[in-house]
Amino acid sequence: MSDENRVILITGASSGIGAATARRLGTEGWRLVLAARSIDKLTALAEELGGPDHAVAVECDVTEWADQQAAVTVALEHFGGLDAAWANAGFGGRRSFLGETVDYWRDMVLTNVYGAALTIRATMPALTESKGHLLLTGSIAGRRAIVGSLYSATKHAVHAMGESVRQELHGTGVRVTVIAPGVVDTPFFDQVPLDDPLLGDDIARAVLYALSQPSHIDVNEILVRPTAQPL
Ligand SMILES: NC(=O)c1ccc[n+]([C@@H]2O[C@H](COP(=O)([O-])OP(=O)(O)OC[C@H]3O[C@@H](n4cnc5c(N)ncnc54)[C@H](OP(=O)(O)O)[C@@H]3O)[C@@H](O)[C@H]2O)c1
């Protein structure tokens, strides 16, 4: 299917993987609804991508149901539909069950798990209407348990939601892809823990691959590590 004028909503689009993928999809003709809390960054990115005919910025805290519903409404009212949605917002934390504060934990679980679930819930009706594509950002940390990592548990939950919602959507024509990156050089890390990590655009190309397949192909999961990553 041609990417020209298809519409995607991306959460966590203000930075890192989400912003890099917005740039790549923009050059492929996608129209973009860019969602995150940092409206200033989103507005600058939307301008860079060509302004309102091509990209719109929506202030959205993914843990807020009303914000998620409003982001979908923007897609429907501004661009006339929704062909794809990507629950990508998330963040990590220190690797210890004694690390971080309990409030930090709550925010992380709410963002990574509840926030992704809200994106699924908010976008399912429009995606069913368009026979569209739902993407979730998992992680290598969602495929193998990382020592002392509640973050890893949140990403296992995302992978489980991907499989679970794929089964629920069976028969609707909606496809579901979990994107599972290894180490990517983004502000996710204070200091990137690997020489020669992936770059945001490396993940963007994986997303584009999944989105560009003919309708009989559902790429369920893409796990991409840097060649240099041992585990
Ligand atoms: N970098 C890696 O190595 C790596 C590996 C595997 C998976 N991942 C996953 O990839 C995704 C993107 O991370 P990244 O590496 O691109 O990191 P990043 O540059 O820090 O981007 C994180 C994005 O999530 C958004 N976000 C965080 N909390 C939010 C909230 N409550 N509501 C809305 N947006 C929120 C941030 O925007 P605002 O702060 O503006 O809201 C930002 O746009 C995350 O799910 C992360 O877990 C990253």
The ligand as an SDF file (V2000), in Angstrom:
LIG
                    3D

 48 52  0  0  0  0  0  0  0  0999 V2000
   16.6010    3.8210   23.7930 N   0  0  0  0  0  0  0  0  0  0  0  0
   16.6180    2.5060   23.9300 C   0  0  0  0  0  0  0  0  0  0  0  0
   17.6840    1.8700   24.0060 O   0  0  0  0  0  0  0  0  0  0  0  0
   15.3290    1.7420   23.9890 C   0  0  0  0  0  0  0  0  0  0  0  0
   15.3930    0.3480   23.8690 C   0  0  0  0  0  0  0  0  0  0  0  0
   14.2250   -0.3970   23.9110 C   0  0  0  0  0  0  0  0  0  0  0  0
   13.0020    0.2490   24.0360 C   0  0  0  0  0  0  0  0  0  0  0  0
   12.9680    1.6040   24.1550 N   0  0  0  0  0  0  0  0  0  0  0  0
   11.6500    2.2250   24.2750 C   0  0  0  0  0  0  0  0  0  0  0  0
   11.4910    3.1270   23.2140 O   0  0  0  0  0  0  0  0  0  0  0  0
   10.4950    4.0900   23.5690 C   0  0  0  0  0  0  0  0  0  0  0  0
   11.0110    5.4850   23.2180 C   0  0  0  0  0  0  0  0  0  0  0  0
   12.1660    5.7270   24.0100 O   0  0  0  0  0  0  0  0  0  0  0  0
   13.4100    6.5580   23.4600 P   0  0  0  0  0  0  0  0  0  0  0  0
   14.5940    5.6880   23.5280 O   0  0  0  0  0  0  0  0  0  0  0  0
   13.0730    7.2320   22.1940 O   0  0  0  0  0  0  0  0  0  0  0  0
   13.5710    7.5980   24.6730 O   0  0  0  0  0  0  0  0  0  0  0  0
   13.3210    9.1670   24.7770 P   0  0  0  0  0  0  0  0  0  0  0  0
   14.1210    9.8670   23.7370 O   0  0  0  0  0  0  0  0  0  0  0  0
   13.5230    9.5010   26.1960 O   0  0  0  0  0  0  0  0  0  0  0  0
   11.7760    9.3260   24.3880 O   0  0  0  0  0  0  0  0  0  0  0  0
   10.7510    8.9640   25.2730 C   0  0  0  0  0  0  0  0  0  0  0  0
    9.4730    9.5890   24.7540 C   0  0  0  0  0  0  0  0  0  0  0  0
    8.3900    9.1880   25.6140 O   0  0  0  0  0  0  0  0  0  0  0  0
    7.6380   10.3390   25.9330 C   0  0  0  0  0  0  0  0  0  0  0  0
    6.9470   10.1880   27.2010 N   0  0  0  0  0  0  0  0  0  0  0  0
    7.4310    9.7900   28.4000 C   0  0  0  0  0  0  0  0  0  0  0  0
    6.4640    9.8050   29.3400 N   0  0  0  0  0  0  0  0  0  0  0  0
    5.3190   10.2280   28.7070 C   0  0  0  0  0  0  0  0  0  0  0  0
    3.9870   10.4680   29.1070 C   0  0  0  0  0  0  0  0  0  0  0  0
    3.5810   10.2770   30.3700 N   0  0  0  0  0  0  0  0  0  0  0  0
    3.1020   10.8880   28.1740 N   0  0  0  0  0  0  0  0  0  0  0  0
    3.4790   11.0960   26.9070 C   0  0  0  0  0  0  0  0  0  0  0  0
    4.7210   10.8830   26.4590 N   0  0  0  0  0  0  0  0  0  0  0  0
    5.6310   10.4670   27.3540 C   0  0  0  0  0  0  0  0  0  0  0  0
    8.6540   11.4700   25.9570 C   0  0  0  0  0  0  0  0  0  0  0  0
    8.0140   12.7080   25.7000 O   0  0  0  0  0  0  0  0  0  0  0  0
    7.6930   13.8490   26.7790 P   0  0  0  0  0  0  0  0  0  0  0  0
    8.7330   13.7870   27.8580 O   0  0  0  0  0  0  0  0  0  0  0  0
    7.7120   15.0770   25.9500 O   0  0  0  0  0  0  0  0  0  0  0  0
    6.3130   13.5150   27.2560 O   0  0  0  0  0  0  0  0  0  0  0  0
    9.5170   11.1060   24.7700 C   0  0  0  0  0  0  0  0  0  0  0  0
    8.9510   11.5830   23.5840 O   0  0  0  0  0  0  0  0  0  0  0  0
   10.2090    3.8810   25.0550 C   0  0  0  0  0  0  0  0  0  0  0  0
    9.0220    3.1160   25.1760 O   0  0  0  0  0  0  0  0  0  0  0  0
   11.4040    3.0590   25.5170 C   0  0  0  0  0  0  0  0  0  0  0  0
   11.0890    2.2690   26.6440 O   0  0  0  0  0  0  0  0  0  0  0  0
   14.0880    2.3640   24.1240 C   0  0  0  0  0  0  0  0  0  0  0  0
  1  2  1  0
  2  3  2  0
  2  4  1  0
  4  5  1  0
  4 48  2  0
  5  6  2  0
  6  7  1  0
  7  8  2  0
  8  9  1  0
  8 48  1  0
  9 10  1  0
  9 46  1  0
 10 11  1  0
 11 12  1  0
 11 44  1  0
 12 13  1  0
 13 14  1  0
 14 15  2  0
 14 16  1  0
 14 17  1  0
 17 18  1  0
 18 19  2  0
 18 20  1  0
 18 21  1  0
 21 22  1  0
 22 23  1  0
 23 24  1  0
 23 42  1  0
 24 25  1  0
 25 26  1  0
 25 36  1  0
 26 27  1  0
 26 35  1  0
 27 28  2  0
 28 29  1  0
 29 30  1  0
 29 35  2  0
 30 31  1  0
 30 32  2  0
 32 33  1  0
 33 34  2  0
 34 35  1  0
 36 37  1  0
 36 42  1  0
 37 38  1  0
 38 39  2  0
 38 40  1  0
 38 41  1  0
 42 43  1  0
 44 45  1  0
 44 46  1  0
 46 47  1  0
M  CHG  2   8   1  16  -1
M  END
$$$$
